[in-house]
C-alpha cells in the first residue's frame, strides 16, 4: 500500500479543491478534465491513484491543509 500526501499552497487549498473535484467527478463529461488537473498538479502521483480518490473508492483524511490517502499498489 502506498500513502500519498497532497499539500496546499498559499494559492490553493487542496482539501477544498479535492471536495470540488469529487463532486464534479460524478459527471461523466467532467471526469477526464478533473483527473488531468490532479495529474498535472501532483505529477508524482499515478493517475490510477487519483481515479480511486476522485471516485471515492478510497477514503482520505485531512491533516491541517494536507490531503492524505492510501491506495493498494
PQR file with spaces between the fields and no chain letter, atoms N, CA, C, O and H, PARSE charges and radii, in Angstrom:
ATOM       1  N    UNK     1       0.843   -1.177    0.000 -0.4000 1.5000
ATOM       2  CA   UNK     1       0.000    0.000    0.000 -0.0000 2.0000
ATOM       3  C    UNK     1       0.886    1.238    0.000  0.5500 1.7000
ATOM       4  O    UNK     1       1.936    1.275    0.641 -0.5500 1.4000
ATOM       5  N    UNK     2       0.446    2.223   -0.717 -0.4000 1.5000
ATOM       6  CA   UNK     2       1.198    3.472   -0.816 -0.0000 2.0000
ATOM       7  C    UNK     2       0.340    4.608   -0.286  0.5500 1.7000
ATOM       8  O    UNK     2      -0.831    4.731   -0.645 -0.5500 1.4000
ATOM       9  H    UNK     2      -0.407    2.193   -1.238  0.4000 1.0000
ATOM      10  N    UNK     3       0.921    5.427    0.560 -0.4000 1.5000
ATOM      11  CA   UNK     3       0.225    6.587    1.110 -0.0000 2.0000
ATOM      12  C    UNK     3       0.750    7.840    0.427  0.5500 1.7000
ATOM      13  O    UNK     3       1.958    8.034    0.287 -0.5500 1.4000
ATOM      14  H    UNK     3       1.872    5.327    0.852  0.4000 1.0000
ATOM      15  N    UNK     4      -0.183    8.685    0.005 -0.4000 1.5000
ATOM      16  CA   UNK     4       0.157    9.946   -0.655 -0.0000 2.0000
ATOM      17  C    UNK     4      -0.299   11.108    0.211  0.5500 1.7000
ATOM      18  O    UNK     4      -1.328   11.036    0.883 -0.5500 1.4000
ATOM      19  H    UNK     4      -1.164    8.527    0.118  0.4000 1.0000
ATOM      20  N    UNK     5       0.479   12.175    0.184 -0.4000 1.5000
ATOM      21  CA   UNK     5       0.154   13.412    0.902 -0.0000 2.0000
ATOM      22  C    UNK     5       0.146   14.541   -0.118  0.5500 1.7000
ATOM      23  O    UNK     5       1.157   14.814   -0.765 -0.5500 1.4000
ATOM      24  H    UNK     5       1.315   12.233   -0.363  0.4000 1.0000
ATOM      25  N    UNK     6      -0.996   15.191   -0.256 -0.4000 1.5000
ATOM      26  CA   UNK     6      -1.149   16.288   -1.213 -0.0000 2.0000
ATOM      27  C    UNK     6      -1.211   17.595   -0.437  0.5500 1.7000
ATOM      28  O    UNK     6      -2.217   17.902    0.204 -0.5500 1.4000
ATOM      29  H    UNK     6      -1.818   14.970    0.270  0.4000 1.0000
ATOM      30  N    UNK     7      -0.136   18.355   -0.501 -0.4000 1.5000
ATOM      31  CA   UNK     7      -0.046   19.593    0.254 -0.0000 2.0000
ATOM      32  C    UNK     7      -0.751   20.758   -0.411  0.5500 1.7000
ATOM      33  O    UNK     7      -1.028   20.745   -1.611 -0.5500 1.4000
ATOM      34  H    UNK     7       0.680   18.106   -1.021  0.4000 1.0000
ATOM      35  N    UNK     8      -1.032   21.758    0.393 -0.4000 1.5000
ATOM      36  CA   UNK     8      -1.628   23.002   -0.094 -0.0000 2.0000
ATOM      37  C    UNK     8      -0.532   24.033   -0.311  0.5500 1.7000
ATOM      38  O    UNK     8       0.623   23.822    0.060 -0.5500 1.4000
ATOM      39  H    UNK     8      -0.807   21.769    1.368  0.4000 1.0000
ATOM      40  N    UNK     9      -0.911   25.140   -0.913 -0.4000 1.5000
ATOM      41  CA   UNK     9      -0.001   26.271   -1.094 -0.0000 2.0000
ATOM      42  C    UNK     9      -0.778   27.528   -0.721  0.5500 1.7000
ATOM      43  O    UNK     9      -1.981   27.457   -0.470 -0.5500 1.4000
ATOM      44  H    UNK     9      -1.849   25.310   -1.214  0.4000 1.0000
ATOM      45  N    UNK    10      -0.104   28.682   -0.681 -0.4000 1.5000
ATOM      46  CA   UNK    10      -0.847   29.908   -0.392 -0.0000 2.0000
ATOM      47  C    UNK    10      -1.962   30.181   -1.409  0.5500 1.7000
ATOM      48  O    UNK    10      -2.949   30.840   -1.083 -0.5500 1.4000
ATOM      49  H    UNK    10       0.873   28.739   -0.884  0.4000 1.0000
ATOM      50  N    UNK    11      -1.810   29.684   -2.623 -0.4000 1.5000
ATOM      51  CA   UNK    11      -2.804   29.941   -3.671 -0.0000 2.0000
ATOM      52  C    UNK    11      -3.878   28.863   -3.762  0.5500 1.7000
ATOM      53  O    UNK    11      -4.966   29.122   -4.275 -0.5500 1.4000
ATOM      54  H    UNK    11      -1.008   29.149   -2.889  0.4000 1.0000
ATOM      55  N    UNK    12      -3.591   27.657   -3.272 -0.4000 1.5000
ATOM      56  CA   UNK    12      -4.510   26.531   -3.453 -0.0000 2.0000
ATOM      57  C    UNK    12      -4.687   25.776   -2.134  0.5500 1.7000
ATOM      58  O    UNK    12      -3.714   25.318   -1.534 -0.5500 1.4000
ATOM      59  H    UNK    12      -2.707   27.447   -2.854  0.4000 1.0000
ATOM      60  N    UNK    13      -5.930   25.656   -1.695 -0.4000 1.5000
ATOM      61  CA   UNK    13      -6.266   24.863   -0.512 -0.0000 2.0000
ATOM      62  C    UNK    13      -6.709   23.485   -1.010  0.5500 1.7000
ATOM      63  O    UNK    13      -7.850   23.312   -1.439 -0.5500 1.4000
ATOM      64  H    UNK    13      -6.720   26.029   -2.182  0.4000 1.0000
ATOM      65  N    UNK    14      -5.813   22.519   -0.953 -0.4000 1.5000
ATOM      66  CA   UNK    14      -6.049   21.207   -1.556 -0.0000 2.0000
ATOM      67  C    UNK    14      -7.304   20.506   -1.041  0.5500 1.7000
ATOM      68  O    UNK    14      -8.020   19.926   -1.858 -0.5500 1.4000
ATOM      69  H    UNK    14      -4.886   22.660   -0.605  0.4000 1.0000
ATOM      70  N    UNK    15      -7.622   20.518    0.256 -0.4000 1.5000
ATOM      71  CA   UNK    15      -8.863   19.858    0.678 -0.0000 2.0000
ATOM      72  C    UNK    15     -10.112   20.451    0.012  0.5500 1.7000
ATOM      73  O    UNK    15     -11.041   19.716   -0.325 -0.5500 1.4000
ATOM      74  H    UNK    15      -7.040   20.990    0.919  0.4000 1.0000
ATOM      75  N    UNK    16     -10.136   21.752   -0.173 -0.4000 1.5000
ATOM      76  CA   UNK    16     -11.277   22.387   -0.839 -0.0000 2.0000
ATOM      77  C    UNK    16     -11.350   22.046   -2.312  0.5500 1.7000
ATOM      78  O    UNK    16     -12.430   21.776   -2.836 -0.5500 1.4000
ATOM      79  H    UNK    16      -9.381   22.349    0.100  0.4000 1.0000
ATOM      80  N    UNK    17     -10.209   22.056   -2.985 -0.4000 1.5000
ATOM      81  CA   UNK    17     -10.173   21.695   -4.406 -0.0000 2.0000
ATOM      82  C    UNK    17     -10.574   20.234   -4.584  0.5500 1.7000
ATOM      83  O    UNK    17     -11.285   19.899   -5.531 -0.5500 1.4000
ATOM      84  H    UNK    17      -9.331   22.275   -2.559  0.4000 1.0000
ATOM      85  N    UNK    18     -10.127   19.367   -3.688 -0.4000 1.5000
ATOM      86  CA   UNK    18     -10.484   17.956   -3.782 -0.0000 2.0000
ATOM      87  C    UNK    18     -11.987   17.758   -3.591  0.5500 1.7000
ATOM      88  O    UNK    18     -12.603   16.997   -4.337 -0.5500 1.4000
ATOM      89  H    UNK    18      -9.549   19.639   -2.919  0.4000 1.0000
ATOM      90  N    UNK    19     -12.581   18.419   -2.619 -0.4000 1.5000
ATOM      91  CA   UNK    19     -14.031   18.295   -2.410 -0.0000 2.0000
ATOM      92  C    UNK    19     -14.790   18.733   -3.658  0.5500 1.7000
ATOM      93  O    UNK    19     -15.749   18.078   -4.064 -0.5500 1.4000
ATOM      94  H    UNK    19     -12.081   19.038   -2.013  0.4000 1.0000
ATOM      95  N    UNK    20     -14.365   19.831   -4.262 -0.4000 1.5000
ATOM      96  CA   UNK    20     -14.980   20.318   -5.504 -0.0000 2.0000
ATOM      97  C    UNK    20     -14.819   19.291   -6.618  0.5500 1.7000
ATOM      98  O    UNK    20     -15.767   19.023   -7.356 -0.5500 1.4000
ATOM      99  H    UNK    20     -13.586   20.364   -3.932  0.4000 1.0000
ATOM     100  N    UNK    21     -13.621   18.713   -6.746 -0.4000 1.5000
ATOM     101  CA   UNK    21     -13.344   17.756   -7.821 -0.0000 2.0000
ATOM     102  C    UNK    21     -14.118   16.455   -7.634  0.5500 1.7000
ATOM     103  O    UNK    21     -14.602   15.884   -8.611 -0.5500 1.4000
ATOM     104  H    UNK    21     -12.851   18.931   -6.147  0.4000 1.0000
ATOM     105  N    UNK    22     -14.240   15.983   -6.409 -0.4000 1.5000
ATOM     106  CA   UNK    22     -15.019   14.765   -6.155 -0.0000 2.0000
ATOM     107  C    UNK    22     -16.468   14.987   -6.557  0.5500 1.7000
ATOM     108  O    UNK    22     -17.085   14.109   -7.160 -0.5500 1.4000
ATOM     109  H    UNK    22     -13.846   16.447   -5.616  0.4000 1.0000
ATOM     110  N    UNK    23     -17.010   16.136   -6.233 -0.4000 1.5000
ATOM     111  CA   UNK    23     -18.378   16.460   -6.640 -0.0000 2.0000
ATOM     112  C    UNK    23     -18.493   16.462   -8.164  0.5500 1.7000
ATOM     113  O    UNK    23     -19.433   15.884   -8.710 -0.5500 1.4000
ATOM     114  H    UNK    23     -16.508   16.849   -5.742  0.4000 1.0000
ATOM     115  N    UNK    24     -17.567   17.093   -8.845 -0.4000 1.5000
ATOM     116  CA   UNK    24     -17.592   17.167  -10.303 -0.0000 2.0000
ATOM     117  C    UNK    24     -17.334   15.838  -10.977  0.5500 1.7000
ATOM     118  O    UNK    24     -17.793   15.610  -12.097 -0.5500 1.4000
ATOM     119  H    UNK    24     -16.803   17.563   -8.401  0.4000 1.0000
ATOM     120  N    UNK    25     -16.604   14.953  -10.310 -0.4000 1.5000
ATOM     121  CA   UNK    25     -16.263   13.649  -10.886 -0.0000 2.0000
ATOM     122  C    UNK    25     -17.500   12.772  -11.065  0.5500 1.7000
ATOM     123  O    UNK    25     -17.459   11.781  -11.794 -0.5500 1.4000
ATOM     124  H    UNK    25     -16.232   15.137   -9.400  0.4000 1.0000
ATOM     125  N    UNK    26     -18.582   13.129  -10.413 -0.4000 1.5000
ATOM     126  CA   UNK    26     -19.845   12.389  -10.580 -0.0000 2.0000
ATOM     127  C    UNK    26     -20.399   12.549  -11.993  0.5500 1.7000
ATOM     128  O    UNK    26     -21.202   11.728  -12.437 -0.5500 1.4000
ATOM     129  H    UNK    26     -18.615   13.934   -9.821  0.4000 1.0000
ATOM     130  N    UNK    27     -19.983   13.585  -12.697 -0.4000 1.5000
ATOM     131  CA   UNK    27     -20.468   13.859  -14.050 -0.0000 2.0000
ATOM     132  C    UNK    27     -19.462   13.313  -15.066  0.5500 1.7000
ATOM     133  O    UNK    27     -18.321   13.770  -15.141 -0.5500 1.4000
ATOM     134  H    UNK    27     -19.330   14.252  -12.336  0.4000 1.0000
ATOM     135  N    UNK    28     -19.903   12.345  -15.831 -0.4000 1.5000
ATOM     136  CA   UNK    28     -19.033   11.646  -16.786 -0.0000 2.0000
ATOM     137  C    UNK    28     -18.246   12.606  -17.682  0.5500 1.7000
ATOM     138  O    UNK    28     -17.057   12.394  -17.920 -0.5500 1.4000
ATOM     139  H    UNK    28     -20.830   11.974  -15.771  0.4000 1.0000
ATOM     140  N    UNK    29     -18.901   13.656  -18.178 -0.4000 1.5000
ATOM     141  CA   UNK    29     -18.252   14.562  -19.127 -0.0000 2.0000
ATOM     142  C    UNK    29     -17.123   15.387  -18.492  0.5500 1.7000
ATOM     143  O    UNK    29     -16.295   15.949  -19.209 -0.5500 1.4000
ATOM     144  H    UNK    29     -19.867   13.828  -17.984  0.4000 1.0000
ATOM     145  N    UNK    30     -17.084   15.465  -17.165 -0.4000 1.5000
ATOM     146  CA   UNK    30     -16.057   16.255  -16.482 -0.0000 2.0000
ATOM     147  C    UNK    30     -14.897   15.416  -15.947  0.5500 1.7000
ATOM     148  O    UNK    30     -13.877   15.968  -15.534 -0.5500 1.4000
ATOM     149  H    UNK    30     -17.756   15.009  -16.582  0.4000 1.0000
ATOM     150  N    UNK    31     -15.037   14.123  -15.949 -0.4000 1.5000
ATOM     151  CA   UNK    31     -14.050   13.258  -15.288 -0.0000 2.0000
ATOM     152  C    UNK    31     -12.640   13.418  -15.824  0.5500 1.7000
ATOM     153  O    UNK    31     -11.702   13.570  -15.040 -0.5500 1.4000
ATOM     154  H    UNK    31     -15.866   13.675  -16.285  0.4000 1.0000
ATOM     155  N    UNK    32     -12.465   13.387  -17.124 -0.4000 1.5000
ATOM     156  CA   UNK    32     -11.107   13.437  -17.676 -0.0000 2.0000
ATOM     157  C    UNK    32     -10.420   14.757  -17.348  0.5500 1.7000
ATOM     158  O    UNK    32      -9.232   14.773  -17.024 -0.5500 1.4000
ATOM     159  H    UNK    32     -13.227   13.263  -17.760  0.4000 1.0000
ATOM     160  N    UNK    33     -11.158   15.866  -17.430 -0.4000 1.5000
ATOM     161  CA   UNK    33     -10.553   17.167  -17.111 -0.0000 2.0000
ATOM     162  C    UNK    33     -10.124   17.243  -15.652  0.5500 1.7000
ATOM     163  O    UNK    33      -9.050   17.760  -15.343 -0.5500 1.4000
ATOM     164  H    UNK    33     -12.123   15.853  -17.694  0.4000 1.0000
ATOM     165  N    UNK    34     -10.955   16.732  -14.761 -0.4000 1.5000
ATOM     166  CA   UNK    34     -10.616   16.763  -13.339 -0.0000 2.0000
ATOM     167  C    UNK    34      -9.437   15.836  -13.039  0.5500 1.7000
ATOM     168  O    UNK    34      -8.552   16.181  -12.256 -0.5500 1.4000
ATOM     169  H    UNK    34     -11.827   16.312  -15.012  0.4000 1.0000
ATOM     170  N    UNK    35      -9.430   14.678  -13.655 -0.4000 1.5000
ATOM     171  CA   UNK    35      -8.308   13.757  -13.479 -0.0000 2.0000
ATOM     172  C    UNK    35      -7.017   14.392  -13.995  0.5500 1.7000
ATOM     173  O    UNK    35      -5.980   14.313  -13.337 -0.5500 1.4000
ATOM     174  H    UNK    35     -10.148   14.397  -14.292  0.4000 1.0000
ATOM     175  N    UNK    36      -7.079   15.015  -15.160 -0.4000 1.5000
ATOM     176  CA   UNK    36      -5.902   15.692  -15.727 -0.0000 2.0000
ATOM     177  C    UNK    36      -5.403   16.804  -14.810  0.5500 1.7000
ATOM     178  O    UNK    36      -4.195   16.977  -14.644 -0.5500 1.4000
ATOM     179  H    UNK    36      -7.922   15.080  -15.694  0.4000 1.0000
ATOM     180  N    UNK    37      -6.321   17.555  -14.219 -0.4000 1.5000
ATOM     181  CA   UNK    37      -5.953   18.645  -13.309 -0.0000 2.0000
ATOM     182  C    UNK    37      -5.100   18.123  -12.159  0.5500 1.7000
ATOM     183  O    UNK    37      -4.059   18.700  -11.843 -0.5500 1.4000
ATOM     184  H    UNK    37      -7.302   17.415  -14.354  0.4000 1.0000
ATOM     185  N    UNK    38      -5.534   17.039  -11.537 -0.4000 1.5000
ATOM     186  CA   UNK    38      -4.776   16.490  -10.416 -0.0000 2.0000
ATOM     187  C    UNK    38      -3.472   15.846  -10.875  0.5500 1.7000
ATOM     188  O    UNK    38      -2.452   15.962  -10.197 -0.5500 1.4000
ATOM     189  H    UNK    38      -6.380   16.571  -11.794  0.4000 1.0000
ATOM     190  N    UNK    39      -3.497   15.173  -12.014 -0.4000 1.5000
ATOM     191  CA   UNK    39      -2.274   14.525  -12.517 -0.0000 2.0000
ATOM     192  C    UNK    39      -1.193   15.543  -12.872  0.5500 1.7000
ATOM     193  O    UNK    39      -0.009   15.281  -12.658 -0.5500 1.4000
ATOM     194  H    UNK    39      -4.326   15.078  -12.566  0.4000 1.0000
ATOM     195  N    UNK    40      -1.575   16.680  -13.402 -0.4000 1.5000
ATOM     196  CA   UNK    40      -0.610   17.725  -13.742 -0.0000 2.0000
ATOM     197  C    UNK    40      -0.122   18.437  -12.479  0.5500 1.7000
ATOM     198  O    UNK    40       1.067   18.729  -12.345 -0.5500 1.4000
ATOM     199  H    UNK    40      -2.537   16.893  -13.576  0.4000 1.0000
ATOM     200  N    UNK    41      -1.034   18.710  -11.566 -0.4000 1.5000
ATOM     201  CA   UNK    41      -0.681   19.443  -10.347 -0.0000 2.0000
ATOM     202  C    UNK    41       0.202   18.615   -9.422  0.5500 1.7000
ATOM     203  O    UNK    41       1.153   19.132   -8.835 -0.5500 1.4000
ATOM     204  H    UNK    41      -1.999   18.472  -11.674  0.4000 1.0000
ATOM     205  N    UNK    42      -0.111   17.332   -9.293 -0.4000 1.5000
ATOM     206  CA   UNK    42       0.643   16.430   -8.417 -0.0000 2.0000
ATOM     207  C    UNK    42       1.219   15.306   -9.279  0.5500 1.7000
ATOM     208  O    UNK    42       0.762   14.165   -9.210 -0.5500 1.4000
ATOM     209  H    UNK    42      -0.884   16.912   -9.769  0.4000 1.0000
ATOM     210  N    UNK    43       2.206   15.633  -10.077 -0.4000 1.5000
ATOM     211  CA   UNK    43       2.718   14.714  -11.104 -0.0000 2.0000
ATOM     212  C    UNK    43       3.413   13.472  -10.545  0.5500 1.7000
ATOM     213  O    UNK    43       3.631   12.514  -11.287 -0.5500 1.4000
ATOM     214  H    UNK    43       2.577   16.560  -10.133  0.4000 1.0000
ATOM     215  N    UNK    44       3.758   13.462   -9.282 -0.4000 1.5000
ATOM     216  CA   UNK    44       4.415   12.280   -8.712 -0.0000 2.0000
ATOM     217  C    UNK    44       3.422   11.186   -8.314  0.5500 1.7000
ATOM     218  O    UNK    44       3.824   10.081   -7.949 -0.5500 1.4000
ATOM     219  H    UNK    44       3.581   14.239   -8.679  0.4000 1.0000
ATOM     220  N    UNK    45       2.127   11.494   -8.387 -0.4000 1.5000
ATOM     221  CA   UNK    45       1.091   10.524   -8.019 -0.0000 2.0000
ATOM     222  C    UNK    45       0.523    9.908   -9.295  0.5500 1.7000
ATOM     223  O    UNK    45       0.162   10.642  -10.216 -0.5500 1.4000
ATOM     224  H    UNK    45       1.800   12.391   -8.684  0.4000 1.0000
ATOM     225  N    UNK    46       0.436    8.588   -9.374 -0.4000 1.5000
ATOM     226  CA   UNK    46      -0.088    7.947  -10.585 -0.0000 2.0000
ATOM     227  C    UNK    46      -1.576    8.237  -10.805  0.5500 1.7000
ATOM     228  O    UNK    46      -2.330    8.439   -9.853 -0.5500 1.4000
ATOM     229  H    UNK    46       0.729    7.992   -8.626  0.4000 1.0000
ATOM     230  N    UNK    47      -1.972    8.253  -12.055 -0.4000 1.5000
ATOM     231  CA   UNK    47      -3.361    8.587  -12.394 -0.0000 2.0000
ATOM     232  C    UNK    47      -4.352    7.589  -11.813  0.5500 1.7000
ATOM     233  O    UNK    47      -5.463    7.978  -11.451 -0.5500 1.4000
ATOM     234  H    UNK    47      -1.360    8.089  -12.829  0.4000 1.0000
ATOM     235  N    UNK    48      -3.987    6.310  -11.712 -0.4000 1.5000
ATOM     236  CA   UNK    48      -4.929    5.347  -11.141 -0.0000 2.0000
ATOM     237  C    UNK    48      -5.193    5.617   -9.664  0.5500 1.7000
ATOM     238  O    UNK    48      -6.276    5.310   -9.165 -0.5500 1.4000
ATOM     239  H    UNK    48      -3.085    5.993  -12.005  0.4000 1.0000
ATOM     240  N    UNK    49      -4.218    6.188   -8.956 -0.4000 1.5000
ATOM     241  CA   UNK    49      -4.433    6.580   -7.562 -0.0000 2.0000
ATOM     242  C    UNK    49      -5.449    7.720   -7.497  0.5500 1.7000
ATOM     243  O    UNK    49      -6.322    7.732   -6.628 -0.5500 1.4000
ATOM     244  H    UNK    49      -3.338    6.438   -9.361  0.4000 1.0000
ATOM     245  N    UNK    50      -5.331    8.676   -8.421 -0.4000 1.5000
ATOM     246  CA   UNK    50      -6.301    9.773   -8.448 -0.0000 2.0000
ATOM     247  C    UNK    50      -7.685    9.302   -8.869  0.5500 1.7000
ATOM     248  O    UNK    50      -8.688    9.816   -8.373 -0.5500 1.4000
ATOM     249  H    UNK    50      -4.622    8.665   -9.126  0.4000 1.0000
ATOM     250  N    UNK    51      -7.755    8.336   -9.771 -0.4000 1.5000
ATOM     251  CA   UNK    51      -9.060    7.788  -10.147 -0.0000 2.0000
ATOM     252  C    UNK    51      -9.745    7.189   -8.926  0.5500 1.7000
ATOM     253  O    UNK    51     -10.946    7.377   -8.732 -0.5500 1.4000
ATOM     254  H    UNK    51      -6.940    7.919  -10.173  0.4000 1.0000
ATOM     255  N    UNK    52      -8.994    6.475   -8.111 -0.4000 1.5000
ATOM     256  CA   UNK    52      -9.551    5.890   -6.889 -0.0000 2.0000
ATOM     257  C    UNK    52      -9.999    6.968   -5.912  0.5500 1.7000
ATOM     258  O    UNK    52     -11.050    6.846   -5.283 -0.5500 1.4000
ATOM     259  H    UNK    52      -8.018    6.322   -8.269  0.4000 1.0000
ATOM     260  N    UNK    53      -9.207    8.012   -5.788 -0.4000 1.5000
ATOM     261  CA   UNK    53      -9.540    9.100   -4.869 -0.0000 2.0000
ATOM     262  C    UNK    53     -10.772    9.868   -5.335  0.5500 1.7000
ATOM     263  O    UNK    53     -11.699   10.084   -4.555 -0.5500 1.4000
ATOM     264  H    UNK    53      -8.353    8.111   -6.300  0.4000 1.0000
ATOM     265  N    UNK    54     -10.786   10.277   -6.589 -0.4000 1.5000
ATOM     266  CA   UNK    54     -11.890   11.091   -7.103 -0.0000 2.0000
ATOM     267  C    UNK    54     -13.202   10.322   -7.193  0.5500 1.7000
ATOM     268  O    UNK    54     -14.275   10.914   -7.082 -0.5500 1.4000
ATOM     269  H    UNK    54     -10.032   10.101   -7.223  0.4000 1.0000
ATOM     270  N    UNK    55     -13.127    9.019   -7.393 -0.4000 1.5000
ATOM     271  CA   UNK    55     -14.342    8.205   -7.481 -0.0000 2.0000
ATOM     272  C    UNK    55     -14.819    7.728   -6.109  0.5500 1.7000
ATOM     273  O    UNK    55     -15.824    7.023   -6.011 -0.5500 1.4000
ATOM     274  H    UNK    55     -12.255    8.538   -7.484  0.4000 1.0000
ATOM     275  N    UNK    56     -14.112    8.106   -5.067 -0.4000 1.5000
ATOM     276  CA   UNK    56     -14.418    7.738   -3.686 -0.0000 2.0000
ATOM     277  C    UNK    56     -14.237    6.245   -3.415  0.5500 1.7000
ATOM     278  O    UNK    56     -14.846    5.703   -2.492 -0.5500 1.4000
ATOM     279  H    UNK    56     -13.296    8.678   -5.147  0.4000 1.0000
ATOM     280  N    UNK    57     -13.403    5.581   -4.217 -0.4000 1.5000
ATOM     281  CA   UNK    57     -13.097    4.168   -3.984 -0.0000 2.0000
ATOM     282  C    UNK    57     -12.189    3.998   -2.769  0.5500 1.7000
ATOM     283  O    UNK    57     -12.169    2.937   -2.145 -0.5500 1.4000
ATOM     284  H    UNK    57     -12.909    6.022   -4.967  0.4000 1.0000
ATOM     285  N    UNK    58     -11.440    5.048   -2.438 -0.4000 1.5000
ATOM     286  CA   UNK    58     -10.595    5.043   -1.238 -0.0000 2.0000
ATOM     287  C    UNK    58     -10.935    6.282   -0.411  0.5500 1.7000
ATOM     288  O    UNK    58     -11.248    7.334   -0.968 -0.5500 1.4000
ATOM     289  H    UNK    58     -11.456    5.910   -2.944  0.4000 1.0000
ATOM     290  N    UNK    59     -10.875    6.159    0.910 -0.4000 1.5000
ATOM     291  CA   UNK    59     -11.134    7.323    1.758 -0.0000 2.0000
ATOM     292  C    UNK    59      -9.894    8.213    1.840  0.5500 1.7000
ATOM     293  O    UNK    59      -8.788    7.805    1.485 -0.5500 1.4000
ATOM     294  H    UNK    59     -10.621    5.303    1.362  0.4000 1.0000
ATOM     295  N    UNK    60     -10.108    9.419    2.311 -0.4000 1.5000
ATOM     296  CA   UNK    60      -8.985   10.322    2.556 -0.0000 2.0000
ATOM     297  C    UNK    60      -9.218   11.034    3.873  0.5500 1.7000
ATOM     298  O    UNK    60     -10.341   11.097    4.373 -0.5500 1.4000
ATOM     299  H    UNK    60     -11.006    9.750    2.599  0.4000 1.0000
ATOM     300  N    UNK    61      -8.147   11.567    4.427 -0.4000 1.5000
ATOM     301  CA   UNK    61      -8.236   12.385    5.624 -0.0000 2.0000
ATOM     302  C    UNK    61      -7.567   13.718    5.331  0.5500 1.7000
ATOM     303  O    UNK    61      -6.818   13.861    4.364 -0.5500 1.4000
ATOM     304  H    UNK    61      -7.235   11.515    4.021  0.4000 1.0000
ATOM     305  N    UNK    62      -7.851   14.677    6.178 -0.4000 1.5000
ATOM     306  CA   UNK    62      -7.223   15.989    6.063 -0.0000 2.0000
ATOM     307  C    UNK    62      -6.396   16.210    7.319  0.5500 1.7000
ATOM     308  O    UNK    62      -6.908   16.146    8.436 -0.5500 1.4000
ATOM     309  H    UNK    62      -8.460   14.560    6.963  0.4000 1.0000
ATOM     310  N    UNK    63      -5.121   16.468    7.120 -0.4000 1.5000
ATOM     311  CA   UNK    63      -4.185   16.739    8.199 -0.0000 2.0000
ATOM     312  C    UNK    63      -3.731   18.182    8.040  0.5500 1.7000
ATOM     313  O    UNK    63      -2.809   18.467    7.276 -0.5500 1.4000
ATOM     314  H    UNK    63      -4.705   16.520    6.212  0.4000 1.0000
ATOM     315  N    UNK    64      -4.374   19.084    8.755 -0.4000 1.5000
ATOM     316  CA   UNK    64      -4.102   20.512    8.568 -0.0000 2.0000
ATOM     317  C    UNK    64      -4.620   20.948    7.214  0.5500 1.7000
ATOM     318  O    UNK    64      -5.831   20.996    6.996 -0.5500 1.4000
ATOM     319  H    UNK    64      -5.123   18.852    9.375  0.4000 1.0000
ATOM     320  N    UNK    65      -3.719   21.266    6.308 -0.4000 1.5000
ATOM     321  CA   UNK    65      -4.096   21.650    4.946 -0.0000 2.0000
ATOM     322  C    UNK    65      -3.601   20.620    3.928  0.5500 1.7000
ATOM     323  O    UNK    65      -3.454   20.926    2.744 -0.5500 1.4000
ATOM     324  H    UNK    65      -2.735   21.227    6.486  0.4000 1.0000
ATOM     325  N    UNK    66      -3.349   19.412    4.395 -0.4000 1.5000
ATOM     326  CA   UNK    66      -2.827   18.346    3.547 -0.0000 2.0000
ATOM     327  C    UNK    66      -3.838   17.213    3.442  0.5500 1.7000
ATOM     328  O    UNK    66      -4.402   16.778    4.446 -0.5500 1.4000
ATOM     329  H    UNK    66      -3.468   19.164    5.357  0.4000 1.0000
ATOM     330  N    UNK    67      -4.062   16.741    2.228 -0.4000 1.5000
ATOM     331  CA   UNK    67      -4.923   15.582    1.985 -0.0000 2.0000
ATOM     332  C    UNK    67      -4.046   14.331    2.034  0.5500 1.7000
ATOM     333  O    UNK    67      -2.982   14.285    1.417 -0.5500 1.4000
ATOM     334  H    UNK    67      -3.604   17.094    1.412  0.4000 1.0000
ATOM     335  N    UNK    68      -4.499   13.321    2.772 -0.4000 1.5000
ATOM     336  CA   UNK    68      -3.748   12.075    2.917 -0.0000 2.0000
ATOM     337  C    UNK    68      -4.653   10.921    2.493  0.5500 1.7000
ATOM     338  O    UNK    68      -5.780   10.798    2.971 -0.5500 1.4000
ATOM     339  H    UNK    68      -5.363   13.359    3.273  0.4000 1.0000
ATOM     340  N    UNK    69      -4.150   10.074    1.590 -0.4000 1.5000
ATOM     341  CA   UNK    69      -4.908    8.894    1.186 -0.0000 2.0000
ATOM     342  C    UNK    69      -3.961    7.757    0.847  0.5500 1.7000
ATOM     343  O    UNK    69      -2.797    7.974    0.510 -0.5500 1.4000
ATOM     344  H    UNK    69      -3.234   10.173    1.202  0.4000 1.0000
ATOM     345  N    UNK    70      -4.483    6.543    0.942 -0.4000 1.5000
ATOM     346  CA   UNK    70      -3.684    5.341    0.710 -0.0000 2.0000
ATOM     347  C    UNK    70      -4.365    4.479   -0.337  0.5500 1.7000
ATOM     348  O    UNK    70      -5.578    4.274   -0.298 -0.5500 1.4000
ATOM     349  H    UNK    70      -5.428    6.367    1.216  0.4000 1.0000
ATOM     350  N    UNK    71      -3.572    3.976   -1.273 -0.4000 1.5000
ATOM     351  CA   UNK    71      -4.077    3.065   -2.303 -0.0000 2.0000
ATOM     352  C    UNK    71      -3.209    1.810   -2.325  0.5500 1.7000
ATOM     353  O    UNK    71      -2.051    1.832   -1.908 -0.5500 1.4000
ATOM     354  H    UNK    71      -2.586    4.142   -1.304  0.4000 1.0000
ATOM     355  N    UNK    72      -3.784    0.727   -2.812 -0.4000 1.5000
ATOM     356  CA   UNK    72      -3.007   -0.504   -2.968 -0.0000 2.0000
ATOM     357  C    UNK    72      -2.114   -0.377   -4.188  0.5500 1.7000
ATOM     358  O    UNK    72      -2.460    0.287   -5.165 -0.5500 1.4000
ATOM     359  H    UNK    72      -4.725    0.709   -3.150  0.4000 1.0000
ATOM     360  N    UNK    73      -0.983   -1.010   -4.117 -0.4000 1.5000
ATOM     361  CA   UNK    73      -0.130   -0.978   -5.294 -0.0000 2.0000
ATOM     362  C    UNK    73       1.262   -0.703   -5.044  0.5500 1.7000
ATOM     363  O    UNK    73       2.061   -0.656   -5.980 -0.5500 1.4000
ATOM     364  H    UNK    73      -0.701   -1.549   -3.323  0.4000 1.0000
